[in-house]
């Protein structure tokens, strides 16, 4: 008979947060507020026999606070970001609430200290970094295991409104496809409209990619001079719509 776990991911005990279970012995995988990962038994967490990891215990004995460990400026940056996250997830009066809280996105951190410690230790956040907090699962909460540090381009690709297309059997972000093949040839808006009309990426390239110079080596693409009738008609409709 399979043992039923009493603890679920997200369960808090002291500074520990449960994030899963090990396959070998069924212990609970936990992460401390400082970002260190460990495996503990359910009984240990339920009885609160362990409050924190050894590193946190050592620091607490020396009365070293989190702002002192990471620096006051870094601590202020992270707590400020946490307040912004809570605001757009819980405050209905905030402009961006419709994109977060209204979609059921919540906050899985106990407080600003828990959040700051996780981002600093587990994600290796550094003061002065241009990276932003990004959710791995765009429909998931701001919670341990579902946030990362990402640049602006990665965040844009991870949006739920991102347009994807299939080119040579692989999925690619439409904006990246445009940058690689069509920048300077057509606008992104025109590319999106052609895709909406059901024209494939290969079909768009056949009629719009620039001809190679005579001394250039053919990269494997075949440039068709005469566009298919159906594509010509689609382009005429697009021109009339514009």
C-alpha positions in Angstrom: 0.0 0.0 0.0 1.4 3.4 -1.0 2.1 5.7 1.9 0.1 9.0 1.7 2.2 12.0 2.4 0.8 14.4 5.0 2.9 17.3 3.8 2.4 19.0 0.5 4.8 21.3 -1.5 4.7 24.8 0.0 4.3 23.5 3.6 6.3 25.8 6.0 8.1 24.7 9.2 10.4 27.2 10.8 12.7 28.4 8.0 12.0 25.3 5.9 9.7 25.2 2.9 8.7 21.8 1.3 9.3 21.7 -2.4 8.9 17.9 -3.2 9.8 14.4 -2.3 12.7 12.1 -3.0 12.1 9.0 -5.1 14.6 6.8 -3.1 13.4 7.1 0.5 10.3 9.3 0.3 11.8 12.1 2.4 10.7 15.7 2.0 12.9 17.9 -0.2 13.1 21.3 1.6 14.7 24.6 1.0 15.8 26.9 3.8 15.3 30.7 3.8 19.0 31.0 3.0 18.5 29.0 -0.2 20.2 25.7 0.9 18.5 22.5 0.0 18.1 19.4 2.2 16.0 16.2 2.7 14.1 15.8 5.9 11.6 13.2 7.2 7.9 14.2 7.5 8.1 13.6 11.2 10.9 16.1 11.6 8.9 18.8 9.9 5.6 18.0 11.6 7.2 17.9 15.1 9.3 21.0 14.2 12.4 19.1 15.4 14.4 21.1 12.9 13.9 24.9 12.6 16.6 25.8 10.1 19.8 24.6 8.4 23.2 24.5 10.2 24.5 27.6 8.3 21.5 29.7 9.5 21.9 28.3 13.0 25.5 29.3 13.1 24.7 32.8 11.9 21.9 33.2 14.4 24.3 32.3 17.2 26.5 35.2 16.2 23.4 37.4 15.9 24.2 38.2 12.3 21.1 39.6 10.6 20.1 39.1 6.9 20.8 42.8 6.0 24.3 42.4 7.5 25.0 39.3 5.5 23.9 40.6 2.1 24.4 44.3 2.7 21.8 46.9 3.5 21.5 48.2 -0.1 20.9 44.7 -1.5 18.4 43.9 1.2 16.5 47.1 0.4 16.4 46.3 -3.3 15.0 42.8 -2.7 12.4 43.8 -0.1 11.2 46.6 -2.4 10.8 44.1 -5.2 8.9 41.8 -2.9 6.5 44.6 -2.0 5.8 45.3 -5.7 5.1 41.6 -6.3 2.7 41.4 -3.3 1.0 44.6 -4.5 0.2 43.4 -8.1 -0.9 40.0 -6.8 -3.1 41.1 -3.9 -4.1 44.8 -4.4 -7.1 45.1 -6.8 -6.5 48.8 -7.1 -3.1 48.4 -8.7 -3.0 48.7 -12.5 -1.2 45.4 -13.1 -3.5 43.4 -10.8 -5.5 42.2 -13.8 -2.4 40.5 -15.2 -1.4 38.8 -11.9 -3.8 38.5 -8.9 -6.9 38.4 -11.2 -5.4 35.4 -13.0 -4.9 33.6 -9.7 -1.2 34.2 -9.4 -0.2 34.5 -5.7 2.9 34.8 -3.5 4.4 31.6 -2.0 6.9 33.4 0.3 6.0 33.9 3.9 7.4 37.5 4.1 10.0 39.9 2.6 12.8 38.3 4.7 12.0 34.8 3.3 11.9 36.2 -0.3 15.1 38.2 0.1 17.0 35.3 1.6 15.9 32.9 -1.2 16.7 35.2 -4.0 20.1 36.2 -2.6 21.3 32.7 -1.6 19.4 30.3 -3.9 19.5 32.5 -7.0 22.8 34.2 -6.3 21.5 37.7 -6.7 24.1 40.4 -6.8 23.7 44.1 -6.1 23.8 46.1 -9.3 22.5 43.3 -11.4 20.2 44.2 -14.3 18.4 40.8 -14.1 14.8 40.7 -13.0 12.7 38.3 -11.1 10.9 36.0 -13.6 8.5 33.2 -13.0 9.5 29.9 -14.8 5.9 28.8 -15.2 4.1 32.0 -16.3 0.8 30.8 -14.8 2.4 29.8 -11.5 2.9 31.7 -8.3 5.9 33.7 -7.1 7.2 30.8 -5.0 10.4 28.8 -4.2 11.3 26.7 -7.2 9.2 28.8 -9.7 11.3 32.0 -9.9 14.6 32.8 -11.5 16.8 35.7 -12.5 16.3 36.6 -16.2 17.2 39.4 -18.6 14.6 41.4 -20.4 14.7 39.3 -23.6 14.1 36.1 -21.7 11.2 37.7 -19.9 9.6 38.9 -23.1 9.8 35.4 -24.6 8.3 33.9 -21.5 5.1 36.1 -21.7 1.8 34.3 -22.2 1.1 36.6 -25.2 4.2 35.5 -27.0 3.7 34.4 -30.6 5.4 31.2 -31.7 5.8 29.6 -35.1 7.3 26.4 -36.5 10.3 26.7 -38.8 12.2 23.7 -40.2 10.4 21.5 -37.7 11.3 23.6 -34.6 9.3 26.1 -32.6 10.8 29.6 -32.5 9.7 32.9 -31.0 8.2 35.0 -33.9 10.2 38.1 -32.9 13.4 36.1 -33.0 12.5 34.6 -36.4 11.9 38.2 -37.7 15.3 39.3 -36.3 17.1 36.4 -38.0 15.4 36.4 -41.4 13.2 39.4 -42.1 14.6 42.5 -40.3 14.9 45.3 -42.8 12.6 43.3 -45.2 9.2 43.7 -43.5 7.8 44.9 -40.2 7.1 42.6 -37.3 3.4 43.6 -37.6 3.3 42.5 -41.2 4.9 39.1 -40.2 2.2 38.6 -37.5 -0.6 39.4 -39.9 0.8 36.9 -42.5 1.0 34.2 -39.8 -2.6 35.0 -38.8 -3.6 34.4 -42.5 -2.2 30.9 -42.2 0.9 31.4 -44.2 3.8 29.2 -43.0 7.2 30.6 -42.1 8.8 28.8 -45.1 6.1 30.4 -47.4 6.8 33.9 -46.1 10.6 33.4 -46.6 10.2 32.1 -50.1 8.5 35.3 -51.2 10.2 37.9 -49.0 13.7 36.8 -48.0 16.3 38.9 -50.0 18.0 37.2 -52.9 21.6 36.1 -52.2 24.4 37.9 -54.0 26.0 36.1 -56.9 29.2 35.5 -55.0 27.5 34.3 -51.8 27.4 30.6 -51.0 23.8 29.1 -51.0 22.9 28.4 -47.4 20.4 25.7 -48.4 17.3 27.9 -48.8 15.5 27.8 -52.1 14.2 31.2 -53.2 11.1 30.9 -55.3 10.7 33.7 -57.8 7.1 33.1 -58.6 4.9 33.1 -55.5 2.1 30.5 -55.2 -1.3 31.9 -56.3 -2.8 31.5 -52.9 0.1 33.5 -51.3 -0.3 36.3 -53.9 -4.0 36.5 -53.1 -3.3 36.6 -49.4 -0.8 39.5 -49.9 -3.2 41.4 -52.0 -5.8 41.1 -49.3 -3.2 42.3 -46.8 -2.3 45.3 -48.9 -6.0 46.3 -49.3 -6.5 45.9 -45.5 -3.6 48.3 -44.9 
